[in-house]
Amino acid sequence: MRLPLLLLCIGLQTHAQTIKRIDGSHISTAALSQQIKHLMDTAHVQGMGLTIFNNNSVVFKQTFGYKQFDTRAPLTATTNIYGASLSKAVFAVMVMKLVQQGRLELDKPLQSYLDKPIYEYPTRTKWQDHYEHFKNDTLYRLITARMCLSHTSGLPNWRWDMPDQQPRIRFQPGSRYGYSGEGMVYLQTVLERITGKSLQQLAEELVFQPLGMKNSAYQWLPAYENDYAFGHQPDGKLYEKDKDNEPRAPSTLETTLDDLTLFVQAVLQQKILNTASTKEMFRPQIPLRSQFQFGPDAWKDTTGHYHETLQLSYGLGWGLLKTPYGWGAFKEGHGDGFQHYCIIFPVKKMGILIMTNSDNGESIYKALLETAIGDKYTPRQWHRYIPYNLHAGPEITK
């Protein structure tokens, strides 16, 4: 199903006529908008919201395309959109705020905060706080908040990835990288026990209310019914909208382009965290040696451009890479019909936030990142971002 050539573009909120890239070159906002429409049309991306930051402030914010392609309903900056794993970046800031307040220590084993083994607490959810398996695995007692945020807890990405669908610890906690939503769910569960507050309450207190993120939640809210984005399959067909998720720190954020723009800007401007906390969050915790981020090859170590030249590593909640322009901090989001990406360069005071409601979104990241901000460093092969083969005309770069 092909998009119309004159792709809908609304919600224009540009703050400058030109955008500065990390290498010092510039692109006009008009040329960028034209290139985005070309990329989306060619690669069959149904909807996208994009924000660019120069000097730690918004210089370009715009939405393109549709929240629901079959009805041609437009995507706007206030349309609810599933945040996927961008949830983890928000959660990392929440946790670092607790550390900054002295309510949590990064290197104290999480079990030591509880007055009895975590598996002895009554369960409150359908599955995510069920830790009966830990009775037979004492390694969980070693897991710290730092390990959960840096994906070194030893837990699988999700328990249903394991043959018996149990949250098994796959390696000595802290010894290597292994992307893990379960690790962050475990940290969430402990935080809810020791604070007496739900994930949503903590998010409201520590992030959403201070930043004015009025349309964000870790669960579906009735207010979203009037304006939300559907995810689209590669052929443009709709996914059914998932509205019954229980709040999970790594994966269930519902938000908008406007709200996540406020969040990224606050990280850049250190509005929510102080300098010391921000530096710790963006300090390499462990080098990444895996051939790919996901799949069987995620357990195969290798060396190469990303791993050596860019010093690919993980911080706390964010991936990290080193460029000639300083460290870059990135976070991706990937779910059925929703593909997002954010990368910021704190030294250059620059960054970009991309949100799409299409399974084809990642296919335009290479061209989009290079055109918009001059980012040639994002580890797209490690992420398995396969570019769409553009045959419809030359890219516009001026």
C-alpha positions in Angstrom: 0.0 0.0 0.0 1.7 3.1 -1.2 1.5 6.5 0.4 0.4 9.5 -1.7 3.3 11.6 -3.1 2.0 14.7 -1.4 2.5 13.3 2.1 0.6 15.2 4.8 2.7 17.5 6.9 1.2 19.3 9.9 2.2 20.4 13.3 5.0 22.6 12.1 6.9 24.1 15.0 10.2 25.2 13.6 12.2 27.6 15.6 14.9 28.4 13.0 15.3 28.6 9.3 18.4 26.4 9.4 19.6 23.5 11.5 23.2 23.0 12.5 24.6 19.5 12.2 27.3 18.1 14.5 30.0 18.6 11.9 29.2 22.4 11.7 27.4 22.2 8.4 23.8 23.4 8.0 20.5 22.3 6.4 17.5 24.4 5.8 14.3 23.4 7.5 12.5 23.5 4.2 15.0 21.1 2.6 14.8 18.8 5.5 11.0 18.7 5.4 11.2 17.9 1.7 13.7 15.1 2.2 11.6 13.6 5.0 8.5 13.5 2.8 10.6 11.8 0.1 12.0 9.2 2.4 8.6 8.4 4.0 6.9 8.1 0.6 9.7 5.9 -0.9 10.0 3.6 2.1 6.3 3.5 2.9 6.4 5.0 6.4 2.9 5.9 7.4 3.6 8.5 10.1 6.5 10.2 11.9 7.2 12.9 14.4 10.7 14.5 14.6 12.4 17.0 16.9 15.9 18.4 16.5 17.9 20.2 19.2 20.6 22.8 18.7 22.2 24.5 21.7 20.1 22.2 23.9 16.8 23.7 22.6 14.3 22.8 20.0 15.0 24.2 16.6 12.7 21.9 14.6 9.6 19.9 15.6 7.2 18.6 13.0 4.9 15.7 12.3 4.3 14.0 9.0 1.8 11.6 7.7 -0.9 9.7 9.5 -1.9 8.2 12.8 -4.2 5.9 10.9 -3.4 5.4 7.3 -6.7 3.9 6.1 -8.7 6.9 7.3 -5.9 9.4 6.5 -6.3 10.7 10.1 -3.3 13.0 10.6 -0.6 12.4 13.2 0.1 15.4 15.4 2.5 16.4 18.1 -0.2 15.8 20.7 -1.3 12.4 19.3 -0.8 9.5 21.8 1.9 7.2 20.5 3.3 4.0 22.1 6.9 4.7 23.3 8.2 1.1 23.2 11.7 0.9 24.7 12.1 4.7 25.0 10.3 3.8 28.2 13.7 2.7 29.5 15.4 6.1 29.0 12.6 7.7 31.0 12.9 5.1 33.7 16.7 5.5 33.9 16.2 9.2 34.7 13.6 8.3 37.3 16.0 6.0 39.0 18.9 8.4 38.9 16.7 11.0 40.5 16.1 8.6 43.4 19.8 8.1 43.6 20.4 11.8 43.6 17.9 12.2 46.4 19.7 9.6 48.5 16.7 7.1 48.3 18.6 4.5 46.4 22.2 3.3 46.0 23.4 2.1 42.6 25.6 -0.6 43.9 23.6 -2.0 46.9 22.0 -5.4 46.1 18.3 -4.8 45.5 17.3 -7.7 47.7 19.0 -6.1 50.7 16.4 -3.3 50.6 13.6 -5.9 51.4 12.8 -7.4 54.7 12.2 -10.9 53.2 13.1 -12.6 49.9 11.3 -11.0 47.0 9.6 -14.3 46.1 7.8 -14.4 49.5 5.8 -11.2 48.7 2.3 -11.6 47.4 2.1 -11.0 43.7 0.1 -8.0 42.4 0.3 -8.5 38.6 -0.5 -11.2 36.0 3.2 -12.2 35.7 5.8 -9.5 36.0 6.4 -9.6 39.8 6.3 -13.4 40.0 9.7 -14.5 41.3 9.1 -18.0 42.6 11.9 -19.3 40.5 14.4 -17.2 42.5 14.0 -19.7 45.4 16.4 -22.0 43.5 18.8 -19.3 42.2 20.7 -17.3 44.8 22.5 -15.2 42.0 19.5 -12.8 42.1 20.8 -11.6 45.5 23.8 -10.0 43.6 21.7 -7.8 41.3 22.0 -4.1 41.8 20.3 -1.0 40.3 23.4 -0.3 38.3 23.3 -3.8 36.7 19.6 -3.4 35.8 20.2 -0.1 34.1 23.3 -1.2 32.3 21.8 -4.5 31.1 24.3 -6.6 33.1 21.8 -8.2 35.5 22.1 -11.6 33.9 18.3 -11.8 33.3 16.9 -12.5 29.8 15.3 -9.8 27.8 11.9 -11.4 28.7 11.2 -14.5 30.7 9.2 -15.9 27.8 12.4 -16.0 25.8 13.5 -18.9 28.1 12.3 -22.5 27.4 10.4 -22.7 30.7 9.4 -19.0 30.6 11.0 -18.3 33.9 13.2 -15.3 34.8 16.4 -17.3 34.8 19.7 -15.6 35.4 21.9 -16.5 32.4 25.3 -15.3 33.6 27.1 -13.9 36.7 25.4 -10.6 37.3 27.7 -7.7 36.4 30.0 -9.8 34.2 28.8 -8.9 30.7 26.1 -7.2 28.7 22.8 -8.8 27.9 19.8 -6.6 27.0 17.2 -7.2 29.6 13.7 -5.8 30.0 13.3 -8.2 32.9 16.2 -6.6 34.7 14.4 -3.2 34.7 11.1 -4.9 35.7 12.9 -6.4 38.7 14.3 -3.0 39.7 10.8 -1.6 39.3 9.3 -4.2 41.5 11.8 -3.6 44.3 11.3 0.2 44.0 7.6 -0.2 44.3 8.1 -2.4 47.4 10.5 0.0 49.2 8.7 3.3 48.3 5.1 2.0 48.6 4.4 3.8 45.3 3.5 2.4 41.9 5.6 3.0 38.9 3.1 5.5 37.6 3.1 7.4 40.9 6.9 7.5 40.9 7.0 8.7 37.2 4.5 11.4 38.0 6.4 12.6 41.0 9.9 12.5 39.6 9.5 13.2 35.8 6.1 13.8 34.3 4.9 16.6 36.7 8.2 18.5 37.0 8.5 18.6 33.2 4.9 19.2 32.4 4.5 15.9 30.5 0.7 15.9 30.9 0.0 13.2 28.3 2.4 10.5 29.4 1.8 7.4 31.4 3.1 3.9 31.8 -0.4 2.6 31.2 -3.3 3.2 28.8 -5.5 6.1 29.9 -9.1 6.8 28.9 -8.0 10.3 27.8 -6.0 8.7 24.9 -9.1 7.3 23.2 -9.8 10.5 21.3 -6.4 10.8 19.6 -4.0 7.9 19.4 -1.7 6.4 16.7 -2.1 2.9 15.3 1.0 0.9 14.5 1.3 -0.1 10.8 2.6 -3.3 9.3 5.1 -3.2 6.4 2.2 -3.4 3.9 0.4 -0.5 5.7 -2.2 -2.7 7.4 -3.0 -1.8 11.0 -2.0 -3.6 14.1 -4.6 -3.9 16.8 -4.0 -1.3 19.4 -2.8 -2.8 22.7 -4.5 -1.1 25.6 -4.3 -3.6 28.5 -0.6 -3.6 29.4 0.2 -3.5 33.1 2.7 -0.7 33.8 6.2 -1.9 33.1 9.3 0.3 33.4 11.1 -0.9 30.2 8.2 -1.1 27.7 4.8 0.4 28.3 5.2 4.1 28.1 2.3 5.9 26.3 3.3 9.4 25.3 3.4 12.1 22.6 6.0 13.9 20.5 5.4 17.0 22.5 6.0 15.2 25.8 9.1 13.3 24.8 10.5 16.5 23.4 10.2 18.0 26.8 11.9 15.0 28.3 14.9 15.0 25.9 15.3 18.8 26.2 15.3 18.4 30.0 18.1 15.8 29.8 20.2 18.0 27.6 19.6 21.0 29.8 20.0 19.0 33.1 16.6 20.2 34.3 15.7 17.0 36.0 19.2 15.6 37.0 22.2 17.5 38.3 25.6 17.4 36.5 27.0 14.6 38.6 23.9 12.3 38.0 23.9 13.1 34.3 27.6 12.3 34.0 27.1 9.0 35.7 24.2 8.1 33.5 26.3 8.8 30.4 29.5 7.2 31.7 30.4 3.9 30.0 29.6 1.1 32.5 30.5 -1.8 30.2 32.0 -2.1 26.7 29.7 -3.8 24.1 31.3 -6.7 22.2 28.2 -8.4 20.8 27.9 -8.8 17.1 24.3 -7.6 17.1 22.1 -6.2 19.8 19.4 -8.9 19.5 19.1 -12.4 18.3 21.4 -15.4 18.6 24.4 -13.3 17.4 23.9 -11.1 20.5 25.9 -13.7 22.4 28.8 -13.8 19.9 31.5 -11.3 20.7 33.4 -9.5 18.0 35.5 -6.5 17.2 34.9 -3.9 14.6 34.3 -0.3 13.8 31.5 0.2 16.3 33.2 -1.7 19.0 36.7 -0.3 18.7 36.6 3.1 16.8 33.4 4.3 18.4 34.0 2.5 21.8 30.4 1.2 21.7 29.3 0.8 25.3 26.4 1.0 27.7 25.7 3.6 30.3 22.7 3.7 32.6 19.6 3.3 30.5 21.3 4.6 27.4 23.8 3.2 24.8 27.0 5.2 24.3 29.4 5.8 21.5 32.4 8.1 21.1 32.7 10.4 18.0 35.1 13.2 17.0 32.4 15.5 18.5 32.3 13.8 21.9 30.2 11.0 23.3 26.8 10.3 21.9 24.0 8.8 24.0 21.3 6.8 22.2 18.1 4.9 22.9 16.0 3.0 20.4 12.4 1.8 20.7 11.0 -1.1 18.7 7.5 -2.7 19.0 4.9 -3.9 16.6 4.2 -1.0 14.3 6.3 1.5 16.3 10.0 2.3 15.7 11.7 5.2 17.4 15.2 6.5 17.9 16.9 9.2 19.9 20.5 10.2 20.0 22.0 13.2 21.8 25.5 14.7 21.7 25.8 16.5 25.1 29.2 18.2 24.3 27.8 19.6 21.0 24.4 20.4 22.8 22.6 18.7 19.9 20.3 15.8 19.4 17.4 14.3 17.5 14.2 12.4 18.4 12.4 10.3 15.8 9.1 8.6 16.4 7.3 6.5 13.8 4.2 4.3 13.7 5.4 2.1 11.0 7.4 -1.2 10.8 9.3 0.5 8.0 10.5 3.4 10.1 14.0 2.1 10.8 14.7 1.7 7.1 15.1 5.5 6.6 17.2 6.1 9.7 20.5 6.1 7.9 19.5 8.8 5.4 17.5 10.7 7.9 20.1 10.9 10.6 22.9 11.9 8.1 20.7 14.5 6.4 19.2 16.0 9.5 22.1 16.2 12.0 25.1 14.7 10.2 25.0 11.6 12.4 27.1 8.9 10.6 27.9 7.2 13.9 24.7 5.5 15.0 25.5 1.8 15.2 22.8 0.9 12.7 24.3 -2.5 11.7 24.5 -3.5 15.4 20.9 -2.5 15.6 20.1 -4.3 12.4 18.7 -1.1 10.8 18.5 -2.1 7.1 18.2 0.9 4.9 15.5 1.0 2.3 17.0 1.1 -1.2 16.2 4.6 -2.4 15.6 4.7 -6.2 13.2 7.6 -6.4 15.7 10.4 -6.7 18.7 12.0 -5.2 18.8 13.0 -1.5 18.6 16.7 -0.8 21.4 17.9 1.4 21.4 21.7 1.0 
